[in-house]
Amino acid sequence: MRNGVIREVLHQKETLVDKIKKKRLTWFGHVTRMDERQLPPRAMHGHIEGTRNVGRQPQRWIDHIKDDIADLGLNIRTATDSARDRRKWRHLVTLIVNQRLTEERRRRRKRRRKKEKKHGE
């Protein structure tokens, strides 16, 4: 049984990936609005001296944030400016989840139509 079918049966609209993105973006907004002297913003913007190992580097938290922000159609600078306004940021974060849900519904409808067409012939 596919995950989409299970979510439909359970009336679960949001996927686990969507929930994680939403929480990650919410935390990013929270940290962005914090005083710069506190530890979380210092850790987020801090850089460590030295070199990294050879090969593909593991993704960092900020790398995931950049990907999530790109899904919103923003860059890191405009996202940081938007995150300073809590209402605006919350609207953008819920927008990404709703957008993904709408895209998933469209894909599901398209698959159903293909099946119906196939069985109708």
C-alpha positions as YAML, in Angstrom:
chain: A
units: angstrom
residues:
- id: 1
  name: MET
  ca: [0.00, 0.00, 0.00]
- id: 2
  name: ARG
  ca: [1.41, 3.40, -0.97]
- id: 3
  name: ASN
  ca: [2.02, 6.17, 1.55]
- id: 4
  name: GLY
  ca: [-0.43, 8.47, -0.22]
- id: 5
  name: VAL
  ca: [-3.20, 5.90, 0.16]
- id: 6
  name: ILE
  ca: [-2.43, 5.41, 3.84]
- id: 7
  name: ARG
  ca: [-2.50, 9.20, 4.40]
- id: 8
  name: GLU
  ca: [-5.88, 9.39, 2.61]
- id: 9
  name: VAL
  ca: [-7.33, 6.62, 4.79]
- id: 10
  name: LEU
  ca: [-6.06, 8.34, 7.94]
- id: 11
  name: HIS
  ca: [-7.13, 11.78, 6.64]
- id: 12
  name: GLN
  ca: [-3.54, 12.93, 7.16]
- id: 13
  name: LYS
  ca: [-2.81, 15.78, 4.76]
- id: 14
  name: GLU
  ca: [0.71, 16.72, 5.79]
- id: 15
  name: THR
  ca: [3.65, 14.39, 5.14]
- id: 16
  name: LEU
  ca: [6.45, 13.92, 7.63]
- id: 17
  name: VAL
  ca: [8.81, 15.78, 5.30]
- id: 18
  name: ASP
  ca: [6.41, 18.74, 5.23]
- id: 19
  name: LYS
  ca: [6.21, 18.78, 9.03]
- id: 20
  name: ILE
  ca: [10.00, 18.73, 9.34]
- id: 21
  name: LYS
  ca: [10.38, 21.58, 6.84]
- id: 22
  name: LYS
  ca: [7.73, 23.60, 8.63]
- id: 23
  name: LYS
  ca: [9.42, 23.13, 12.03]
- id: 24
  name: ARG
  ca: [12.86, 23.89, 10.58]
- id: 25
  name: LEU
  ca: [11.64, 27.11, 8.94]
- id: 26
  name: THR
  ca: [9.75, 28.10, 12.08]
- id: 27
  name: TRP
  ca: [12.93, 27.65, 14.13]
- id: 28
  name: PHE
  ca: [14.91, 29.65, 11.57]
- id: 29
  name: GLY
  ca: [12.45, 32.54, 11.97]
- id: 30
  name: HIS
  ca: [12.63, 32.27, 15.75]
- id: 31
  name: VAL
  ca: [16.44, 32.35, 15.76]
- id: 32
  name: THR
  ca: [16.47, 35.23, 13.26]
- id: 33
  name: ARG
  ca: [14.33, 37.34, 15.58]
- id: 34
  name: MET
  ca: [16.53, 36.61, 18.63]
- id: 35
  name: ASP
  ca: [19.06, 39.05, 20.03]
- id: 36
  name: GLU
  ca: [22.38, 38.54, 18.23]
- id: 37
  name: ARG
  ca: [24.24, 38.08, 21.52]
- id: 38
  name: GLN
  ca: [22.32, 34.89, 22.36]
- id: 39
  name: LEU
  ca: [23.87, 31.51, 21.60]
- id: 40
  name: PRO
  ca: [21.53, 30.20, 18.82]
- id: 41
  name: PRO
  ca: [22.06, 33.17, 16.45]
- id: 42
  name: ARG
  ca: [25.79, 33.16, 17.15]
- id: 43
  name: ALA
  ca: [25.94, 29.44, 16.37]
- id: 44
  name: MET
  ca: [23.86, 29.89, 13.21]
- id: 45
  name: HIS
  ca: [26.09, 32.63, 11.82]
- id: 46
  name: GLY
  ca: [29.38, 31.44, 13.33]
- id: 47
  name: HIS
  ca: [32.26, 30.04, 11.29]
- id: 48
  name: ILE
  ca: [34.86, 27.57, 12.48]
- id: 49
  name: GLU
  ca: [38.49, 27.96, 11.45]
- id: 50
  name: GLY
  ca: [40.20, 25.04, 9.74]
- id: 51
  name: THR
  ca: [39.73, 22.69, 6.83]
- id: 52
  name: ARG
  ca: [37.13, 20.05, 6.12]
- id: 53
  name: ASN
  ca: [37.64, 16.48, 4.98]
- id: 54
  name: VAL
  ca: [37.95, 15.58, 1.31]
- id: 55
  name: GLY
  ca: [34.83, 14.36, -0.50]
- id: 56
  name: ARG
  ca: [31.19, 15.22, -0.36]
- id: 57
  name: GLN
  ca: [30.44, 17.12, 2.79]
- id: 58
  name: PRO
  ca: [27.49, 16.21, 5.00]
- id: 59
  name: GLN
  ca: [24.64, 18.66, 4.80]
- id: 60
  name: ARG
  ca: [24.46, 21.18, 7.61]
- id: 61
  name: TRP
  ca: [21.31, 22.62, 9.12]
- id: 62
  name: ILE
  ca: [21.76, 25.89, 7.23]
- id: 63
  name: ASP
  ca: [22.06, 23.94, 3.95]
- id: 64
  name: HIS
  ca: [18.63, 22.44, 4.55]
- id: 65
  name: ILE
  ca: [17.28, 25.89, 5.43]
- id: 66
  name: LYS
  ca: [18.62, 27.26, 2.14]
- id: 67
  name: ASP
  ca: [16.88, 24.46, 0.22]
- id: 68
  name: ASP
  ca: [13.61, 25.08, 2.07]
- id: 69
  name: ILE
  ca: [13.88, 28.81, 1.43]
- id: 70
  name: ALA
  ca: [14.54, 28.15, -2.26]
- id: 71
  name: ASP
  ca: [11.26, 26.16, -2.30]
- id: 72
  name: LEU
  ca: [9.58, 29.37, -1.15]
- id: 73
  name: GLY
  ca: [11.18, 31.20, -4.07]
- id: 74
  name: LEU
  ca: [13.38, 33.36, -1.82]
- id: 75
  name: ASN
  ca: [17.08, 33.73, -1.16]
- id: 76
  name: ILE
  ca: [18.65, 33.73, 2.31]
- id: 77
  name: ARG
  ca: [18.80, 37.53, 2.57]
- id: 78
  name: THR
  ca: [15.14, 38.15, 1.70]
- id: 79
  name: ALA
  ca: [14.12, 35.22, 3.91]
- id: 80
  name: THR
  ca: [16.01, 36.73, 6.84]
- id: 81
  name: ASP
  ca: [14.30, 40.08, 6.25]
- id: 82
  name: SER
  ca: [10.90, 38.37, 6.01]
- id: 83
  name: ALA
  ca: [11.56, 36.31, 9.16]
- id: 84
  name: ARG
  ca: [12.00, 39.50, 11.19]
- id: 85
  name: ASP
  ca: [8.27, 40.11, 10.72]
- id: 86
  name: ARG
  ca: [6.70, 37.16, 12.54]
- id: 87
  name: ARG
  ca: [3.29, 37.33, 10.83]
- id: 88
  name: LYS
  ca: [4.77, 37.50, 7.36]
- id: 89
  name: TRP
  ca: [7.14, 34.61, 8.09]
- id: 90
  name: ARG
  ca: [4.39, 32.37, 9.49]
- id: 91
  name: HIS
  ca: [2.35, 33.05, 6.37]
- id: 92
  name: LEU
  ca: [5.27, 32.04, 4.12]
- id: 93
  name: VAL
  ca: [5.96, 28.87, 6.14]
- id: 94
  name: THR
  ca: [2.35, 27.69, 5.92]
- id: 95
  name: LEU
  ca: [2.39, 28.62, 2.24]
- id: 96
  name: ILE
  ca: [5.15, 26.10, 1.49]
- id: 97
  name: VAL
  ca: [3.21, 23.28, 3.15]
- id: 98
  name: ASN
  ca: [-0.04, 24.17, 1.41]
- id: 99
  name: GLN
  ca: [1.74, 24.49, -1.93]
- id: 100
  name: ARG
  ca: [3.24, 21.00, -1.61]
- id: 101
  name: LEU
  ca: [-0.13, 19.56, -0.63]
- id: 102
  name: THR
  ca: [-1.79, 21.17, -3.65]
- id: 103
  name: GLU
  ca: [0.92, 19.81, -5.98]
- id: 104
  name: GLU
  ca: [0.51, 16.33, -4.50]
- id: 105
  name: ARG
  ca: [-3.27, 16.46, -4.99]
- id: 106
  name: ARG
  ca: [-2.79, 17.49, -8.62]
- id: 107
  name: ARG
  ca: [-0.40, 14.60, -9.23]
- id: 108
  name: ARG
  ca: [-2.84, 12.16, -7.60]
- id: 109
  name: ARG
  ca: [-5.75, 13.43, -9.73]
- id: 110
  name: LYS
  ca: [-3.62, 13.13, -12.86]
- id: 111
  name: ARG
  ca: [-2.72, 9.52, -12.00]
- id: 112
  name: ARG
  ca: [-6.38, 8.68, -11.37]
- id: 113
  name: ARG
  ca: [-7.40, 10.14, -14.72]
- id: 114
  name: LYS
  ca: [-4.72, 8.09, -16.47]
- id: 115
  name: LYS
  ca: [-5.95, 4.93, -14.75]
- id: 116
  name: GLU
  ca: [-9.55, 5.68, -15.64]
- id: 117
  name: LYS
  ca: [-8.59, 6.36, -19.24]
- id: 118
  name: LYS
  ca: [-6.59, 3.14, -19.39]
- id: 119
  name: HIS
  ca: [-9.41, 1.03, -17.96]
- id: 120
  name: GLY
  ca: [-12.04, 2.78, -20.09]
- id: 121
  name: GLU
  ca: [-10.39, 1.78, -23.37]
...
